[in-house]
Amino acid sequence: MKKRLLAVDEKTCIGCRACSAVCPVDLIRLSDEDGVRRIDFPGICDEDCQECARACPEEAIDLVFGEVQPEFVLSFDLVPCQRCGAPFVTYGEMDRLGKTIPQELQTDAFGASWITLCPRCRRSVERERAAKTLLVSRRGTRV
């Protein structure tokens, strides 16, 4: 009997988590552990939507009719943050960012590469710079 199946091109998928973020019934599950992202895909998808396929920036997902297939897992090594070393993004995502975002926008106003920093370190760097700017401006008004 033919069922609606989730077909994922393993060579095209970059592990960006867009599919798991939009799945309305959490059939696509994601976990990041020990420097590896794991995405669990169901073999059968009975949901009448195509949200995962629409959300995929690499067009790696398709919904097709076919014979029942087992669940499957894709795993991706994660890139460590350049500041704290915490793994935070897949190499495929980092490559896509590097190709998509113009080179001049990949660095902040101080010339530091923000795409190589995890979100926590990005916020920390911005807080430190804002505090430094505030201190410098206060010293400047007292002189």
C-alpha positions as CSV (number, residue, x, y, z in Angstrom):
1,M,0.0,0.0,0.0
2,K,1.3,3.4,-1.0
3,K,1.8,6.0,1.8
4,R,2.8,9.6,1.9
5,L,6.6,9.6,2.6
6,L,9.1,12.2,3.6
7,A,12.0,12.0,1.1
8,V,15.1,13.8,2.2
9,D,18.2,14.2,0.0
10,E,21.0,13.4,2.4
11,K,23.6,15.1,0.2
12,T,21.7,18.4,0.0
13,C,20.4,18.7,3.6
14,I,22.6,21.0,5.6
15,G,21.0,20.2,9.0
16,C,19.7,23.8,9.5
17,R,16.7,22.7,11.6
18,A,14.2,24.7,9.5
19,C,12.1,21.5,8.9
20,S,11.9,20.6,12.6
21,A,11.0,24.2,13.5
22,V,7.9,24.3,11.2
23,C,6.6,20.7,11.6
24,P,3.1,21.3,13.0
25,V,3.0,18.0,14.9
26,D,6.7,17.5,15.8
27,L,7.3,14.5,13.5
28,I,10.7,15.8,12.7
29,R,12.8,15.8,15.9
30,L,16.1,17.5,16.4
31,S,18.8,17.2,19.1
32,D,22.3,18.7,19.5
33,E,24.5,16.7,21.8
34,D,28.3,16.2,22.1
35,G,29.1,18.4,19.0
36,V,26.6,16.5,16.8
37,R,23.2,17.6,15.5
38,R,20.8,14.7,15.0
39,I,17.6,15.0,13.0
40,D,15.1,12.2,13.2
41,F,12.8,12.0,10.3
42,P,9.6,9.9,10.2
43,G,9.3,7.3,7.5
44,I,5.6,8.1,6.9
45,C,4.0,11.6,7.0
46,D,0.2,11.5,7.2
47,E,0.0,15.3,7.8
48,D,-1.7,17.2,5.0
49,C,0.9,19.9,4.7
50,Q,4.2,20.6,3.1
51,E,5.6,23.0,5.6
52,C,8.9,21.2,6.0
53,A,9.5,21.1,2.2
54,R,8.6,24.8,1.9
55,A,10.9,25.8,4.8
56,C,14.0,23.9,3.5
57,P,16.4,26.5,2.1
58,E,18.2,23.8,0.2
59,E,15.1,22.1,-1.3
60,A,16.3,18.8,0.2
61,I,12.8,17.7,1.3
62,D,10.0,16.3,-0.8
63,L,6.8,14.5,0.1
64,V,6.1,11.5,-2.2
65,F,3.9,8.5,-2.3
66,G,5.6,5.1,-2.1
67,E,6.1,2.0,0.0
68,V,6.4,2.3,3.7
69,Q,9.9,3.1,4.8
70,P,11.4,3.1,8.3
71,E,12.3,6.3,10.2
72,F,15.8,7.6,9.5
73,V,18.3,9.8,11.1
74,L,20.8,12.4,9.6
75,S,23.7,13.5,11.7
76,F,25.9,16.6,11.3
77,D,29.1,17.7,13.1
78,L,28.8,21.1,14.6
79,V,31.2,24.0,14.2
80,P,32.6,25.3,17.5
81,C,32.2,29.0,18.5
82,Q,35.5,30.9,17.9
83,R,35.2,32.5,21.3
84,C,33.9,29.9,23.7
85,G,34.3,26.7,21.8
86,A,30.6,25.6,22.2
87,P,29.3,23.8,19.1
88,F,26.4,25.7,17.6
89,V,25.9,25.4,13.8
90,T,26.5,22.7,11.2
91,Y,29.3,23.1,8.7
92,G,26.7,23.2,6.0
93,E,24.9,26.1,7.7
94,M,28.2,27.9,8.1
95,D,29.0,27.4,4.4
96,R,25.6,28.7,3.4
97,L,26.0,31.8,5.6
98,G,29.4,32.5,4.0
99,K,28.0,32.2,0.5
100,T,24.7,34.0,1.2
101,I,25.7,37.0,3.3
102,P,27.9,39.5,1.5
103,Q,31.5,39.5,2.8
104,E,31.3,43.1,4.0
105,L,28.3,42.2,6.2
106,Q,30.0,39.1,7.8
107,T,32.0,41.3,10.1
108,D,30.7,43.9,12.6
109,A,31.7,47.5,12.9
110,F,34.9,46.5,14.6
111,G,36.0,44.1,11.9
112,A,35.2,40.9,13.9
113,S,33.5,38.0,12.2
114,W,30.1,37.6,13.9
115,I,29.1,34.4,11.9
116,T,31.8,32.4,13.7
117,L,30.4,33.2,17.1
118,C,27.5,31.4,18.9
119,P,24.5,33.5,19.7
120,R,25.5,33.8,23.4
121,C,29.0,35.1,22.5
122,R,27.5,37.5,20.0
123,R,25.3,39.0,22.7
124,S,28.3,39.1,25.1
125,V,30.6,40.8,22.7
126,E,27.9,43.4,21.9
127,R,27.3,44.0,25.7
128,E,31.0,44.4,26.3
129,R,31.4,46.9,23.4
130,A,28.3,48.9,24.5
131,A,29.7,49.1,28.1
132,K,33.1,50.2,26.8
133,T,31.5,52.8,24.6
134,L,29.4,54.1,27.5
135,L,32.4,54.3,29.8
136,V,34.5,56.1,27.2
137,S,31.7,58.6,26.5
138,R,31.3,59.3,30.3
139,R,35.0,59.9,30.7
140,G,34.9,62.2,27.7
141,T,32.2,64.4,29.3
142,R,34.1,64.7,32.6
143,V,37.3,65.9,31.1
